[in-house]
Amino acid sequence: MPAPTDVKAMQRLIGMVNYLTKFCPHLSDQCKVLRDLTHKDSEWTWTTEHEEAFLNLKETIANAPVLRYYNPEEELTVQCDASDTGLGAALMQMGKPVAFASRALTQTEGRYAQIEKEFLAVVFSMEKFHQYTYGRKVTVQSDHKPLETIVRKPLLSAPKRLQSMMLRIQKYDLDVIYVPGRDMLLADTLSRAYLPESTPVEAELETVNMVQHLPISSDRLHDINSATEKDTTLQLLIKTMSQRWPKDKSQVPSEIRPYFSLQGELSHQDGIVYRGERAVIPDKLRSDITGRLHSSHLGVEGCLRRARKCVYWLGMNDQIKTYIAKCDICRSMDNKQQKETLMSHEVPSRPWAKVGTDLFVFDNKNYLITVDYWSNFWEIDYLVDTKSTTVIKKLKAHFALQCIPDSVMSDNGPQYASQDFQKFCELWGFQHVTSSPGYPQSNGKAESAVKTAKRLLMKAKAAGQDPYLAILDHRNTPSQGLDSSPAQRLLSRRTKTLPPTKATLLRPEVIQVSQKLKNRQQRQGTYYNRSARDLDTLATGDCVRIQPLLPNAVWRLGRVLKPVDGRSYEVQLQSGSVIRRNRRHLRRAPGVTFSDPLDMEISIPSQPQAVRQEPAESVPVPHGVATEHTPRDTGGGDTPVTTRAGRTVVQPQRYKDCVVSCR
């Protein structure tokens, strides 16, 4: 231990002596001459008297009775500390020192981060006292609190140099605990009054080069190094790591305060800051690094996995997610959104109050199906053609037989979007409700009836049987959970079939199943909603991506004009055209804008043209599922004609006497 050279060094020496006084009587008297140098009004003058007192004191504390004999039966404690230039350690039992050790730091070790110096002190003390510490439990006291947690973490979470140190102490059974520096008098004094020689056994730690373990090119590392030198935040971080982090987070400069909780994982080498094995990227290069990570458009998780292998900066995950969320290529080729929770149709109060209708093709022939929402009783009609007038005639026949319904649910096919059908709705006094284009699930009752009818027709054809008998049997088969057949619910009686039936069973009987229908609908919703979640509501002006209805197409950009009903919205494309889509087909496009199509002049053609119908995708439809109920404009009298896409058709004056066809 060299002689102290200033008042502060003398004060540390006096503190060490005060701790050892209880083990050696009259020790304080021996250092009275030295204590006088620490008085406020005393001038620092080192004379032969002081040198002699220091040497006597040094000899006293290095021999019995200060130093005690090692006892293998007692608990063993190692007290270690690191200063800017040296390491100190004291081996203790029952609070009494057994051995002291200290050494100077090499030139390379002096550039270590403070946490690396503190961990190096642990390694030095354990290996220096190897004959005492090997093969038994040892408590290590350190005044660097992050060491408590970092020794318990996996090796991969630590910087490379700390990993090497952690590997070197794997052979010891130690428990690191935090002790305030004011109670670490022995180790603190030894680390500052160290022996001048350094131990060459630590040289292997100096050869750890973290750059060699980074999957980053040398040119890119040079850019990171240059940008780090100009980044004031990272330079302040390097300065703080080289010294010592404040104990209280509030004392840390605000620029680097977010790094306080990461101090156990931070290090620096050759001008680059590292968190574990990853390089901390300066603010100037973050946008460029993010673009390079997403250059192959791997998606959010793929880019994050790549980034977590080599780079780090505060808020990296959020910045990468935001960047990818605004990527035009990724958003135009997105996957479908998940299904929303079930929004069922309201159960009608009586038979034939609400019907669904749809067209389908079987055996190269066109058919119309009409289904009652209350009884699930459906009718099939062969269509010689698919004109709107033909569909209307078939529906009139059913309405004349049963009754005029309150509402009719259909898709947006040209037969239902025509002006003839709109006039039919107005004259017969029922409401026409359509599903969103490309979302037949909202007309699920009719789609389910089509599926059942096709299956019956296919089986009858394969068996060579009369398909009408199959339809009759289906109408008289009790529905699961309702204990009544569609014929009973609609006609209040069973209808005679080929199997023998008692006459009493064919008598009329009123069937009440409204509550059972509601219970079944609720049960369907419970199972359906297990894998569904609601999407947030869109507001007018929101920018969205529109799911394509054709395969291998891209998501187009649009803007919400207004909600139509339920989960349906009118959306305007960049071209100016207006379409209607379900919320499931619309994905938010945050941070994306396009030229306002409302400010563009949209020319009206001089000749009436057929409105383009976008093809619909084939979507699996659960039984009885519906999501929205949207009335259409009737177009009667002077009311503007509205297309199935929701756009108003304005006739030129010279064609005021003509009828615009919307087929």
ABEGO torsion letter per residue (X at the ends): XBBBABAAAAAAAAAAAAAAAAABBGAAAAAAAAAAAABAABBBBBBAAAAAAAAAAAAAAABOAABBBBBAABBBBBBBBBBAABBBBBBBBGGBBABBBBBBBBAAAAABBAAAAAAAAAAAAAAAAAAAABGBBBBBBBABAAAAAAAABBAAABBAAAAAAAAAAAABBBBBBBBBAAABAAAAAAAABBBABBBAAAAAAAABBAAAABBBBAAAAAAAAAAAAABAAAAAAAAAAABBBBABAAABBAAAAAAAAAAAABBBBGGBBBBEABBBBBAAAAAAAAAAAAAAGAEAAAAAAAAAAABBBBGAAAAAAAAAAABAAAAAABBBBBBBBBBBBBBBABBGABBBBBBBBBGGBBBBBBBBAAAGBBBBBBBABABAAAAAAAAAAAAAAAEBBABBBBBABAAAABAAAAAAAAAAGBBBBBBBBGBAAAAAAAAAAAAAAAAAAAAAAAAGBBAAAAAAAAAABBBBGAGBBAAAAAAGBBBBBABBBBAAAABBBBBBAAAAAAAAAAAAAAAAAAABBBBBBBBBGBBBBBBBABBGBBBBBBBBABBABEABBBBBBAAGBBBBBBAAABBBBBGBBBBBAAABBBBBBABBBBBBBBBBBBBBBBBGBBABBBBBBAGBEABBBBBAAGBBBBBBAAAAABBBBAX
